[in-house]
Amino acid sequence: MRELDESSEAYRFINFILNSEIEQEYSGSAESLSAHWYDSGKEFGGDDALFVLGYEVITKFLASDLSIELEQVVQEIQWGRSPIRVITHKAEFLADQVVVTLPLGVLQADSVRFVPELPRNKRQAIARLGMGVLNKCYLRFPEVFWPADVDWLEHIPAEPGVWTEWVSFQRVAKQPILLGFNAADRGRAIEAWPDRQIVASAMATLRTIYGAGIPEPTDYQITRWATDPYSLGSYSYNPVGSTPVMRKNLAAPLKGRVFFAGEATEQDYFSTAHGAYLSGLRAAREVLNA
């Protein structure tokens, strides 16, 4: 196989496709994603939709009649006997059944101790599935300087994975806001940068596309999912060495007492918000049938 010159146009195009079509979608690097299983999930039909007020409208609606204890960081779940004991840094809760929705990254970090430890096949699934990164940088401008009727903007950078994809909020939300993405290794690396360096890097790309005369942003918002202690990543992916059955093992209930939900436990729609929601419906059915 002929090796491409890294300065060639073909090399730039191949890396652009790998990043925009695979890494940006699945959150893992092209080097670590399973070539066989990376896209084993299913998709729903229809167009994309934007929640102008954010995903918070969904969680607020679903939680409207629930009693929720906030600022309780779980440290240990003692599930070997009934009642189950859930120990936080502030208090202890007793329960007949527990639904665990910890993100895969938190499970991988052993931030929460299970007593007794989880079964071997569940620990293997946690270790072998991948937790990826897709970070966002929102930039608000005083005016629109890009095509106002276009939602998605793409750039083929000289350096692989650098600000290849952008979303405009002008058409759907009537706001002069651009959202830039950084995925996988690139997304993880820039989390160590200060905000102003990330914004400056984003602006360098936008000036490459639209010229040096574009205005400075008036505000910005940046995510750092890989270093957020309550997520330790954006969403899961299928790396080399993983198989779909591992998600089934991760989702399996324990003795009718402990149940698992979250996007990483969803075989068909992993990596998505709707997958997380569907996993919650599945866990609820399991609780009722236990």
ZIJO-V802430 format. One record per backbone hydrogen bond with DSSP energy under -0.5 kcal/mol. CO is the residue of the C=O (numbers start at 1). NH is the residue of the N-H. E is the energy in kcal/mol with one decimal. If there is no record, write none. Layout:
co=CO nh=NH e=E
co=CO nh=NH e=E
This chain:
co=5 nh=8 e=-2.2
co=8 nh=12 e=-1.6
co=9 nh=13 e=-2.4
co=10 nh=14 e=-2.5
co=11 nh=15 e=-2.1
co=12 nh=16 e=-2.1
co=13 nh=17 e=-2.4
co=14 nh=18 e=-2.6
co=15 nh=19 e=-2.3
co=16 nh=20 e=-3.3
co=17 nh=21 e=-2.4
co=17 nh=22 e=-0.6
co=18 nh=22 e=-1.0
co=18 nh=23 e=-2.5
co=19 nh=24 e=-3.2
co=22 nh=26 e=-3.1
co=23 nh=27 e=-2.2
co=27 nh=133 e=-2.2
co=29 nh=32 e=-1.0
co=29 nh=33 e=-2.0
co=32 nh=240 e=-2.3
co=34 nh=38 e=-2.0
co=37 nh=40 e=-1.9
co=50 nh=52 e=-1.0
co=51 nh=54 e=-2.0
co=54 nh=57 e=-1.5
co=55 nh=58 e=-1.6
co=55 nh=59 e=-1.4
co=56 nh=60 e=-2.7
co=57 nh=61 e=-1.4
co=58 nh=62 e=-2.6
co=59 nh=63 e=-2.0
co=61 nh=64 e=-1.1
co=63 nh=66 e=-1.7
co=66 nh=68 e=-0.7
co=68 nh=70 e=-0.7
co=71 nh=73 e=-0.5
co=72 nh=74 e=-0.7
co=73 nh=89 e=-1.4
co=75 nh=113 e=-2.6
co=76 nh=87 e=-2.9
co=77 nh=79 e=-0.9
co=77 nh=115 e=-2.6
co=78 nh=85 e=-2.1
co=84 nh=86 e=-0.5
co=84 nh=95 e=-2.0
co=85 nh=78 e=-3.0
co=85 nh=87 e=-0.6
co=86 nh=88 e=-0.5
co=86 nh=93 e=-2.7
co=87 nh=75 e=-3.3
co=87 nh=76 e=-1.9
co=91 nh=88 e=-3.0
co=93 nh=86 e=-3.0
co=95 nh=84 e=-3.3
co=98 nh=100 e=-0.6
co=98 nh=259 e=-3.0
co=99 nh=101 e=-0.6
co=100 nh=261 e=-2.6
co=103 nh=106 e=-0.6
co=103 nh=107 e=-2.1
co=104 nh=108 e=-2.7
co=105 nh=109 e=-1.3
co=106 nh=111 e=-1.6
co=107 nh=110 e=-1.2
co=113 nh=77 e=-2.9
co=115 nh=79 e=-1.8
co=115 nh=80 e=-1.1
co=119 nh=123 e=-2.3
co=120 nh=124 e=-2.5
co=121 nh=125 e=-1.7
co=122 nh=126 e=-2.2
co=123 nh=127 e=-2.1
co=124 nh=128 e=-2.2
co=125 nh=129 e=-2.2
co=130 nh=132 e=-0.6
co=130 nh=237 e=-2.6
co=132 nh=234 e=-3.2
co=133 nh=184 e=-2.7
co=135 nh=182 e=-2.0
co=136 nh=223 e=-2.3
co=137 nh=180 e=-2.6
co=138 nh=221 e=-1.8
co=139 nh=178 e=-2.4
co=140 nh=218 e=-2.8
co=140 nh=219 e=-1.2
co=147 nh=150 e=-1.5
co=151 nh=168 e=-3.1
co=153 nh=166 e=-2.6
co=155 nh=157 e=-0.9
co=159 nh=162 e=-1.5
co=161 nh=163 e=-0.9
co=164 nh=155 e=-2.5
co=165 nh=181 e=-1.9
co=166 nh=153 e=-2.5
co=167 nh=179 e=-2.6
co=169 nh=173 e=-1.8
co=169 nh=175 e=-1.3
co=170 nh=174 e=-1.2
co=175 nh=177 e=-2.4
co=176 nh=141 e=-2.9
co=177 nh=169 e=-2.5
co=178 nh=139 e=-3.0
co=178 nh=180 e=-0.5
co=179 nh=167 e=-2.1
co=180 nh=137 e=-2.1
co=182 nh=135 e=-2.8
co=183 nh=186 e=-0.9
co=183 nh=187 e=-1.7
co=184 nh=188 e=-2.3
co=185 nh=189 e=-2.4
co=186 nh=190 e=-1.9
co=188 nh=191 e=-0.8
co=189 nh=192 e=-1.3
co=190 nh=193 e=-1.5
co=194 nh=197 e=-0.7
co=194 nh=198 e=-1.7
co=195 nh=199 e=-2.7
co=196 nh=200 e=-2.2
co=197 nh=201 e=-2.2
co=198 nh=202 e=-2.3
co=199 nh=203 e=-2.6
co=200 nh=204 e=-1.9
co=201 nh=205 e=-1.5
co=202 nh=206 e=-2.2
co=203 nh=207 e=-2.4
co=204 nh=208 e=-1.4
co=205 nh=209 e=-1.7
co=206 nh=210 e=-3.2
co=207 nh=211 e=-1.7
co=211 nh=214 e=-1.1
co=219 nh=140 e=-2.5
co=221 nh=138 e=-3.2
co=224 nh=227 e=-0.6
co=225 nh=228 e=-0.9
co=225 nh=233 e=-1.8
co=227 nh=229 e=-0.6
co=228 nh=231 e=-2.0
co=228 nh=232 e=-2.9
co=235 nh=132 e=-2.8
co=237 nh=130 e=-2.3
co=237 nh=239 e=-0.8
co=238 nh=34 e=-2.7
co=239 nh=242 e=-2.0
co=243 nh=246 e=-1.8
co=244 nh=247 e=-1.2
co=244 nh=248 e=-1.1
co=245 nh=249 e=-2.2
co=246 nh=250 e=-2.3
co=247 nh=251 e=-1.7
co=248 nh=252 e=-0.9
co=251 nh=260 e=-0.7
co=253 nh=255 e=-0.6
co=254 nh=257 e=-2.6
co=254 nh=258 e=-1.7
co=257 nh=98 e=-2.7
co=258 nh=254 e=-2.9
co=259 nh=100 e=-3.8
co=262 nh=265 e=-2.0
co=263 nh=266 e=-1.4
co=265 nh=267 e=-0.7
co=268 nh=42 e=-4.1
co=269 nh=272 e=-0.9
co=272 nh=276 e=-1.7
co=273 nh=277 e=-2.2
co=274 nh=278 e=-2.6
co=275 nh=279 e=-2.2
co=276 nh=280 e=-1.5
co=277 nh=281 e=-1.8
co=278 nh=282 e=-2.1
co=279 nh=283 e=-2.5
co=280 nh=284 e=-2.2
co=281 nh=285 e=-2.0
co=282 nh=286 e=-2.0
co=283 nh=287 e=-2.2
co=284 nh=288 e=-2.2
co=285 nh=289 e=-1.9
co=286 nh=290 e=-0.9
co=287 nh=290 e=-0.7
